[in-house]
């Protein structure tokens, strides 16, 4: 019995061989392979803003509650609008009332 060699079809989504893929990173980090984020900013809905928001909100609460800074001072220190500071502090107050 003769063995026949069938050619395999190339997958339509297969990566080309011998291609140099540049690791150019993004505007947050210069290299994807050395990025400290748990997930890529492009994988999460809302992107980088959504990923950085919890840290920013915690800073707003800390500066306001623990350091006693006013809303305009917090906004200037973090480079956000006064409205953003009010929104974060209002949400924190609602959460504390629910607990």
C-alpha positions as CSV (number, residue, x, y, z in Angstrom):
1,X,0.0,0.0,0.0
2,X,1.4,3.3,-1.1
3,X,1.4,6.2,1.4
4,X,0.0,9.4,0.1
5,X,1.0,12.7,1.4
6,X,-1.9,15.2,1.5
7,X,-1.0,18.8,1.5
8,X,-2.3,20.6,4.5
9,X,-4.2,23.8,3.7
10,X,-2.7,26.9,5.3
11,X,-5.0,28.4,8.0
12,X,-6.4,31.7,6.9
13,X,-5.3,33.2,10.3
14,X,-1.9,31.7,10.4
15,X,1.0,34.0,11.1
16,X,3.6,34.4,8.4
17,X,6.9,32.7,9.0
18,X,10.2,34.6,9.5
19,X,8.5,37.8,10.3
20,X,9.9,40.2,12.8
21,X,7.2,41.4,15.1
22,X,8.1,44.7,16.7
23,X,7.2,45.2,20.4
24,X,6.3,48.8,20.2
25,X,4.1,48.9,23.3
26,X,1.6,51.7,23.6
27,X,1.4,55.3,24.9
28,X,1.5,53.9,28.5
29,X,4.5,51.5,28.3
30,X,7.1,51.2,25.6
31,X,7.1,47.4,25.5
32,X,4.2,45.0,25.7
33,X,6.4,42.2,27.0
34,X,7.6,44.3,29.9
35,X,4.2,46.0,30.7
36,X,3.2,45.7,34.3
37,X,-0.6,45.7,33.6
38,X,-2.4,42.4,34.2
39,X,-4.4,42.9,31.0
40,X,-3.7,44.9,27.8
41,X,-5.3,48.3,27.8
42,X,-6.8,47.4,24.4
43,X,-8.5,44.3,25.8
44,X,-10.5,46.0,28.5
45,X,-13.7,48.0,27.7
46,X,-12.9,51.6,28.4
47,X,-9.2,51.1,27.7
48,X,-6.5,52.7,29.8
49,X,-8.9,55.2,31.5
50,X,-11.0,52.4,32.9
51,X,-7.9,50.6,34.1
52,X,-6.4,53.6,35.8
53,X,-9.6,55.0,37.2
54,X,-9.7,53.0,40.5
55,X,-6.2,54.2,41.5
56,X,-7.1,57.8,40.6
57,X,-10.4,57.6,42.5
58,X,-8.5,56.2,45.6
59,X,-6.1,59.2,45.3
60,X,-9.0,61.6,45.2
61,X,-10.6,60.1,48.3
62,X,-7.3,60.0,50.2
63,X,-6.4,63.6,49.4
64,X,-9.9,64.8,50.4
65,X,-10.6,62.7,53.4
66,X,-7.2,62.0,55.0
67,X,-5.3,65.2,53.9
68,X,-8.2,67.5,54.1
69,X,-7.6,69.1,50.7
70,X,-10.4,71.1,49.1
71,X,-12.1,70.1,45.8
72,X,-10.2,72.7,43.8
73,X,-6.9,71.6,45.4
74,X,-7.5,67.9,44.7
75,X,-8.5,68.7,41.1
76,X,-5.3,70.7,40.5
77,X,-3.1,68.2,42.2
78,X,-4.3,65.3,40.1
79,X,-5.0,67.2,36.9
80,X,-8.7,66.4,36.8
81,X,-11.8,68.6,36.7
82,X,-13.6,69.7,39.8
83,X,-16.7,67.8,38.5
84,X,-14.6,64.6,38.5
85,X,-13.7,65.2,42.1
86,X,-17.3,65.9,43.1
87,X,-18.5,62.7,41.2
88,X,-15.9,60.5,43.0
89,X,-16.6,61.9,46.4
90,X,-20.4,61.7,45.9
91,X,-20.1,58.0,44.9
92,X,-17.9,57.3,47.9
93,X,-20.5,58.9,50.2
94,X,-23.3,56.8,48.7
95,X,-21.3,53.7,49.2
96,X,-20.6,54.5,52.8
97,X,-24.3,55.1,53.4
98,X,-25.2,51.7,51.9
99,X,-22.7,49.9,54.2
